């Protein structure tokens, strides 16, 4: 796997497939657990048809964490290449101030932690986009 980082808007919105949101709440990072897995992930996902990548990030943050009040900002664009396939995305940072009930979705649990969990779904991927280098 090869991951590259780019300045914001160096990649066109049409090329951006996914959003990754490193989100903080009350001095801790937010991780989510998919109902079909026993491991933890950073909130995020693919954008929907005709959706702006910034809108996708806000939608995914709400759907996966229940965040109802937050500030979200783009950090950088990136690409992930695995074999012959390259996907482009945008990394965001969100400071969440209020969380409501977890919406009905594929996410069944959220977790607040100061450090990255050991049991990550996408360990190689998360170590690049994750919170190990970020502190409060």
Buried (B, 14 or more C-beta within 10 A) or exposed (E): EEBEEEEEEEBEBEEBBBBBBBBBBEEBBBBBBBEEEEBBBBBBBEBEEEBEBBEBBBBBBBBBBBBEEBEBEBBBBBBBEEEEEEBBBBBBBBEBEEBEEBEEBEBEEBEBEEEBBEEBBBEEBBBBBBBEEEEE
